[in-house]
Amino acid sequence: MFGFGTSAPQTVADDGRIHARFRVAHPGFTLNVDLDLPGRGVSALFGHSGSGKTSCLRCFAGLDRPQHGYLQVAGERWQDSERGTFVPAHRRAIGYVFQDANLFPHLSVRRNLEYGQQRIAAAQRKVALDQALELLGIGHLLERMPAALSGGERQRVGIARALVTSPRLLLMDEPLASLDLKRKQEVLPYLQRLHEELDIPVLYVSHAPDEVARLADHLVLLNEGQVRASGPLKEILLRPDLPFASEDDAEAVIDGQVCAHDATYGLLHLQLPGSAAHLRLPHAPVPDGQAVRVKIKARDVSLSLQRAEGSSLLNLLPVSVESWQMIGAQALLTLRLGEQRLLARITRYSFDQLGIREGQAIWAQIKSVSLLAP
């Protein structure tokens, strides 16, 4: 199926990152990517339908063989077209999760998982079956047949089956696309746990911005088979030359740590890195000290030269102006908040009236903050 070439991974110098170059020509479409990705965390491949996300993932998996390609993962070279090296899909230490869980309908959940576990020798297993059951919350489903599972349960079993192969790389191709909103909300917390508790790099394909904002550390923006941008999620979302910042829904993603919960008013308090300021938002209690991620839309941030008194807004934060760009009759500002950055969209008139300048200290008035996790 894959032709001739080296079928065993070659050990190479390991810098802890994933290096990939693929060029695949199809009628009417060419995938041509060069990627340097983190060796841990979640790297999201994002773009519109037909941008090359799934084609790229298939090259990582070895399901497609690029005419020109190179792939190094965890100190192993899986492909190098110049040296004639190509490790076929069944020899790559990958877990692959599709839109549909693709469980064997005639096998129970337990036997589906055991089938996955048998792909790897016992001495090489790094993710125990019990660990996968606990991470995905499916221990009570072991004796059920796939037909008796909800869509969210089937997908969690499919993810667990991929994990028990102890992959060096986990590939997820729009794993929530087939689920309704309720089932997506059921599965997302478990994906977050994988992100936090497993030291396995994940390539996550999605066209859903909220999924990417919640899960990804690194973002790759694909367009017509080309890499338009690749870098840390929080930086890519703010880049003025990319569509994220210029859209009506432009937003910043920032990290915080829970420091208190006001039971009287139902407000969660978050400490922000490098800042004495707190964010407050309506939310149920979350354990103190837990790291969380929030998003703030540019349209929900207004600016003032002085701290407003008697305001109904929960969050009035001191920031400094880092940069800006003009978009028609509006100005899009990047603001520094401690160690992190926000976006604010104001009218050009307001920009002039405030006398905006680089480095200016100013107050950000935030109308809405959305908790992405937990």
C-alpha positions as CSV (number, residue, x, y, z in Angstrom):
1,M,0.0,0.0,0.0
2,F,2.8,2.4,0.9
3,G,5.5,1.3,-1.5
4,F,9.1,0.7,-0.5
5,G,11.1,2.4,2.2
6,T,12.1,2.1,5.8
7,S,9.3,0.6,7.8
8,A,10.7,1.1,11.3
9,P,11.1,4.5,13.1
10,Q,14.6,6.0,13.1
11,T,15.9,7.5,16.3
12,V,17.2,11.0,15.8
13,A,18.2,14.0,18.0
14,D,15.2,14.9,20.1
15,D,14.6,18.6,20.8
16,G,11.2,17.9,22.3
17,R,9.2,19.3,19.3
18,I,7.3,18.0,16.3
19,H,8.7,18.8,12.9
20,A,6.7,18.3,9.8
21,R,6.9,19.2,6.1
22,F,4.3,17.8,3.7
23,R,3.6,18.5,0.0
24,V,0.7,16.6,-1.5
25,A,-0.7,17.5,-4.9
26,H,-4.3,16.5,-5.7
27,P,-6.4,17.6,-8.7
28,G,-7.4,21.2,-7.9
29,F,-5.7,21.3,-4.5
30,T,-2.2,21.2,-3.1
31,L,-1.2,20.8,0.5
32,N,2.1,22.4,1.2
33,V,2.9,22.9,4.9
34,D,6.0,23.4,7.0
35,L,5.3,23.1,10.8
36,D,7.3,23.3,14.0
37,L,5.0,22.3,16.8
38,P,5.3,22.0,20.6
39,G,6.1,18.5,21.9
40,R,3.3,18.8,24.5
41,G,-0.1,20.4,24.9
42,V,-2.8,20.8,22.2
43,S,-1.9,22.2,18.7
44,A,-5.1,23.1,16.8
45,L,-5.4,23.0,13.0
46,F,-8.0,25.6,12.2
47,G,-9.5,26.8,8.9
48,H,-12.6,26.8,6.8
49,S,-13.8,23.6,5.0
50,G,-11.4,22.6,2.3
51,S,-8.4,24.4,3.9
52,G,-6.4,21.2,4.3
53,K,-6.9,20.3,8.0
54,T,-7.9,16.7,7.5
55,S,-5.4,16.2,4.6
56,C,-2.6,17.4,7.0
57,L,-3.8,15.1,9.8
58,R,-3.8,12.1,7.4
59,C,-0.2,12.8,6.5
60,F,0.8,12.8,10.2
61,A,-1.0,9.5,10.6
62,G,0.7,7.9,7.5
63,L,-2.7,7.3,5.8
64,D,-1.5,9.5,3.0
65,R,2.0,9.5,1.6
66,P,3.2,13.0,0.5
67,Q,5.4,13.2,-2.6
68,H,7.7,15.3,-0.5
69,G,7.6,14.9,3.2
70,Y,9.4,14.9,6.5
71,L,8.1,14.0,10.0
72,Q,9.9,13.8,13.3
73,V,8.0,13.0,16.5
74,A,9.4,12.4,20.0
75,G,12.9,11.8,18.7
76,E,11.8,9.4,16.0
77,R,11.8,10.1,12.3
78,W,8.7,8.6,10.7
79,Q,9.2,10.1,7.3
80,D,12.0,11.5,5.2
81,S,11.3,11.4,1.4
82,E,14.9,12.4,0.7
83,R,16.2,9.3,2.5
84,G,13.4,7.0,1.4
85,T,12.1,6.7,4.9
86,F,8.4,6.1,5.4
87,V,6.9,4.4,8.5
88,P,3.4,3.0,7.6
89,A,0.4,4.0,9.6
90,H,0.3,0.7,11.6
91,R,3.9,1.2,12.7
92,R,3.4,4.7,14.0
93,A,2.8,5.3,17.7
94,I,-0.4,7.3,17.1
95,G,-3.9,7.4,18.5
96,Y,-6.5,8.6,16.0
97,V,-10.0,9.9,17.0
98,F,-12.4,10.5,14.2
99,Q,-15.7,12.4,14.1
100,D,-17.5,9.1,14.7
101,A,-16.1,6.9,17.4
102,N,-16.1,3.9,15.0
103,L,-16.6,1.4,17.8
104,F,-17.0,-2.3,16.9
105,P,-20.7,-2.7,17.3
106,H,-20.5,-6.5,18.2
107,L,-18.0,-5.8,21.1
108,S,-18.7,-4.4,24.5
109,V,-17.0,-1.3,25.7
110,R,-14.5,-3.4,27.7
111,R,-13.6,-5.5,24.6
112,N,-13.4,-2.4,22.4
113,L,-10.8,-1.0,24.8
114,E,-9.0,-4.3,25.1
115,Y,-8.7,-4.4,21.3
116,G,-7.0,-1.1,21.3
117,Q,-4.7,-2.1,24.1
118,Q,-3.6,-5.2,22.3
119,R,-1.9,-3.0,19.6
120,I,1.0,-2.3,22.0
121,A,3.2,-4.7,24.0
122,A,2.6,-4.8,27.7
123,A,6.1,-3.5,28.5
124,Q,5.5,-0.4,26.3
125,R,2.2,0.6,27.8
126,K,2.3,4.1,29.4
127,V,-1.5,4.7,29.7
128,A,-3.1,2.0,31.8
129,L,-6.7,1.0,31.1
130,D,-7.8,2.1,34.6
131,Q,-6.2,5.5,34.0
132,A,-8.1,5.9,30.7
133,L,-11.3,4.9,32.4
134,E,-10.9,7.4,35.1
135,L,-9.9,10.3,32.8
136,L,-12.8,9.8,30.5
137,G,-15.3,8.8,33.2
138,I,-16.5,5.6,31.5
139,G,-15.8,2.9,34.2
140,H,-19.5,2.3,34.6
141,L,-20.0,1.6,30.9
142,L,-17.6,-1.3,30.5
143,E,-20.3,-4.0,30.0
144,R,-22.5,-2.0,27.7
145,M,-22.7,-2.5,23.9
146,P,-22.1,0.6,21.7
147,A,-25.7,0.7,20.6
148,A,-26.7,1.4,24.2
149,L,-24.4,4.5,24.5
150,S,-25.2,8.1,23.9
151,G,-23.2,10.0,21.3
152,G,-21.1,11.6,24.0
153,E,-20.4,8.3,25.7
154,R,-19.4,6.6,22.4
155,Q,-17.0,9.4,21.7
156,R,-15.4,9.2,25.2
157,V,-15.0,5.4,24.7
158,G,-13.4,6.1,21.3
159,I,-10.9,8.6,22.9
160,A,-10.1,6.1,25.6
161,R,-9.5,3.4,23.0
162,A,-7.0,5.7,21.3
163,L,-5.3,6.5,24.7
164,V,-4.7,2.9,25.7
165,T,-2.5,2.4,22.7
166,S,-0.1,4.7,24.6
167,P,0.5,6.9,21.6
168,R,3.4,9.4,21.2
169,L,1.0,11.6,19.3
170,L,-2.8,11.8,19.6
171,L,-4.7,13.0,16.4
172,M,-8.3,14.2,16.8
173,D,-10.2,15.0,13.7
174,E,-13.2,17.2,14.7
175,P,-14.1,14.7,17.5
176,L,-17.2,16.8,18.6
177,A,-18.6,17.7,15.1
178,S,-21.2,14.9,15.2
179,L,-22.5,15.8,18.6
180,D,-25.3,18.3,19.6
181,L,-24.5,21.1,21.9
182,K,-25.5,19.2,25.1
183,R,-23.2,16.2,24.2
184,K,-20.4,18.6,23.3
185,Q,-20.6,20.2,26.7
186,E,-20.6,16.7,28.2
187,V,-17.3,15.7,26.4
188,L,-15.4,19.0,26.6
189,P,-14.5,18.7,30.3
190,Y,-12.9,15.3,29.6
191,L,-10.8,16.7,26.8
192,Q,-9.7,19.4,29.1
193,R,-8.6,16.8,31.6
194,L,-6.5,15.0,29.0
195,H,-4.9,18.4,28.2
196,E,-4.0,18.9,31.8
197,E,-3.1,15.4,33.0
198,L,-1.4,13.6,30.1
199,D,2.0,14.3,28.7
200,I,0.9,13.4,25.1
201,P,1.0,16.0,22.3
202,V,-2.4,16.4,20.6
203,L,-3.1,17.6,17.1
204,Y,-6.8,18.8,17.2
205,V,-8.7,19.6,14.0
206,S,-11.7,21.9,14.4
207,H,-13.6,24.6,12.7
208,A,-15.3,25.6,16.0
209,P,-13.6,28.7,17.5
210,D,-14.9,28.1,21.1
211,E,-13.4,24.5,21.1
212,V,-10.1,25.9,19.9
213,A,-10.1,28.8,22.4
214,R,-10.8,26.4,25.3
215,L,-8.4,23.6,24.5
216,A,-5.5,24.8,22.3
217,D,-2.1,26.1,23.4
218,H,-0.8,26.4,19.8
219,L,-2.8,27.5,16.8
220,V,-2.1,26.7,13.1
221,L,-4.3,28.6,10.7
222,L,-4.6,26.9,7.3
223,N,-5.9,28.4,4.1
224,E,-6.0,26.6,0.7
225,G,-3.5,24.1,1.8
226,Q,-1.0,26.7,3.1
227,V,0.0,27.7,6.6
228,R,-1.1,31.3,7.0
229,A,0.0,31.5,10.7
230,S,1.4,29.2,13.4
231,G,2.1,30.2,17.0
232,P,0.8,30.4,20.6
233,L,-3.0,30.7,20.6
234,K,-3.1,33.9,22.6
235,E,-0.7,35.6,20.2
236,I,-2.3,34.4,17.0
237,L,-5.8,35.7,18.1
238,L,-4.4,39.2,18.5
239,R,-2.4,39.5,15.3
240,P,-3.7,42.4,13.2
241,D,-2.8,40.8,9.9
242,L,-5.0,37.8,10.5
243,P,-8.8,37.6,10.3
244,F,-9.4,36.8,14.0
245,A,-8.7,40.4,15.1
246,S,-10.6,42.1,12.4
247,E,-13.9,40.1,12.7
248,D,-16.9,41.4,14.7
249,D,-16.3,38.6,17.2
250,A,-12.6,39.4,17.8
251,E,-11.6,38.3,21.3
252,A,-8.7,37.8,23.6
253,V,-8.1,34.6,25.6
254,I,-6.4,35.1,29.0
255,D,-5.5,32.9,31.9
256,G,-6.4,33.3,35.5
257,Q,-6.4,31.5,38.8
258,V,-9.4,31.2,41.1
259,C,-8.8,33.1,44.3
260,A,-12.3,33.4,45.8
261,H,-16.1,33.0,45.3
262,D,-18.6,35.4,46.6
263,A,-21.6,33.3,47.6
264,T,-23.8,36.3,48.3
265,Y,-23.6,37.6,44.8
266,G,-22.5,34.4,43.0
267,L,-19.3,35.9,41.7
268,L,-16.1,34.1,40.9
269,H,-12.9,36.1,41.5
270,L,-9.8,35.4,39.4
271,Q,-6.2,36.5,40.0
272,L,-4.4,37.6,36.8
273,P,-0.7,36.8,36.2
274,G,1.5,39.8,36.7
275,S,-1.3,42.1,37.8
276,A,-2.8,43.1,41.1
277,A,-6.2,43.3,39.4
278,H,-8.9,40.7,39.8
279,L,-11.6,39.6,37.3
280,R,-15.1,38.9,38.5
281,L,-17.8,37.0,36.7
282,P,-21.0,35.4,37.6
283,H,-20.3,31.7,38.0
284,A,-20.8,28.7,40.3
285,P,-18.0,28.0,42.8
286,V,-14.7,26.6,41.5
287,P,-11.9,25.3,43.8
288,D,-9.5,28.0,45.0
289,G,-6.2,27.9,43.1
290,Q,-7.6,26.2,40.0
291,A,-6.2,27.6,36.7
292,V,-8.9,28.7,34.3
293,R,-9.1,30.3,30.9
294,V,-11.5,33.1,29.9
295,K,-12.3,35.0,26.8
296,I,-13.1,38.7,26.5
297,K,-14.5,40.1,23.2
298,A,-13.1,43.3,21.9
299,R,-16.6,44.8,21.5
300,D,-17.2,44.3,25.3
301,V,-14.2,46.5,26.3
302,S,-14.7,50.2,26.5
303,L,-12.0,52.7,27.6
304,S,-11.9,55.6,30.0
305,L,-9.2,58.1,31.1
306,Q,-10.3,57.8,34.8
307,R,-11.7,55.0,36.8
308,A,-15.4,55.2,36.6
309,E,-17.3,55.6,39.9
310,G,-20.7,54.1,40.6
311,S,-20.6,51.9,37.5
312,S,-22.6,48.7,37.1
313,L,-19.7,47.1,35.3
314,L,-18.0,44.4,37.4
315,N,-14.6,44.8,35.9
316,L,-12.7,48.1,35.8
317,L,-9.0,47.3,35.1
318,P,-5.9,49.4,34.7
319,V,-4.2,48.7,31.4
320,S,-1.7,50.3,29.1
321,V,-2.0,50.9,25.3
322,E,0.4,48.7,23.4
323,S,-0.7,49.2,19.7
324,W,-3.6,49.8,17.5
325,Q,-4.9,49.7,13.9
326,M,-7.7,51.5,12.1
327,I,-10.4,49.5,10.5
328,G,-12.7,51.9,8.7
329,A,-14.4,54.2,11.2
330,Q,-13.2,52.0,14.1
331,A,-9.9,51.6,16.0
332,L,-8.8,48.2,17.3
333,L,-6.5,48.5,20.3
334,T,-4.2,46.0,21.9
335,L,-4.0,46.6,25.6
336,R,-1.4,45.3,28.1
337,L,-2.9,43.8,31.3
338,G,-0.1,42.5,33.5
339,E,1.5,39.7,31.6
340,Q,-1.4,39.3,29.2
341,R,-3.1,41.3,26.5
342,L,-6.7,42.4,25.6
343,L,-8.4,43.8,22.6
344,A,-10.7,46.8,22.6
345,R,-12.8,48.1,19.6
346,I,-13.8,51.7,19.8
347,T,-14.9,54.4,17.3
348,R,-12.3,56.5,15.6
349,Y,-14.0,59.5,17.2
350,S,-13.5,58.0,20.7
351,F,-9.9,57.2,19.8
352,D,-9.2,60.9,19.0
353,Q,-11.1,62.2,22.0
354,L,-9.2,60.0,24.4
355,G,-5.9,61.1,22.8
356,I,-4.7,57.5,22.5
357,R,-0.9,57.1,22.4
358,E,1.5,54.2,22.8
359,G,2.2,53.3,26.4
360,Q,-0.7,55.4,27.7
361,A,-2.2,54.3,31.1
362,I,-6.0,53.9,30.8
363,W,-8.9,52.1,32.3
364,A,-10.6,49.1,30.6
365,Q,-14.3,48.8,31.4
366,I,-15.3,45.2,30.6
367,K,-18.9,44.4,30.1
368,S,-18.7,40.6,29.8
369,V,-16.3,37.8,30.6
370,S,-16.9,34.2,29.5
371,L,-15.3,31.3,31.4
372,L,-13.9,28.7,28.9
373,A,-12.8,26.2,31.5
374,P,-13.4,24.3,33.6
